[in-house]
Amino acid sequence: MAAAAIQAPIATRRRPFWTGTPEIYFAKAIDNSRLVKVEDPRRTREMRQFGFAMACLFLFVMAYAFQHFKAIEYGYKIEALKSQREGLVEMNRALRLEEASLRDPERIDRMARELGLQSPQAGQVMRMDSAVPDGSGSVVAAMTPVSVISAR
């Protein structure tokens, strides 16, 4: 009997899934073709103002985005030009070193001696800056006799 008393409240607590009558919905066709919308001028004005405000906001956002992306693009261009400039400065330094090594008087003298040339005699070298003492006159080229020395 004690077991039946314990099971009775459990059976009363359970309820069936469907309680009462099921609800049934029927589709009803509604014909709104005879209705006429009344135009509200205040609402129309508000919608135009809202549209204008949204268009202005859109233009401001697009202008900001355009400037922002252009600034980023110019930043990339500046960095590329800086790196290109650094490369050119390095190349210029290398070329100046090469020029200095090619202008070395000892190198030129050694190459001249290998070709069979010798140092100039007294009177063969005439400096152009000493030809015009005051620097105002013009220098006219003059032909001097050249002596040919055979290498044999």
Disulfide bonds with the S-S distance in Angstrom:
none
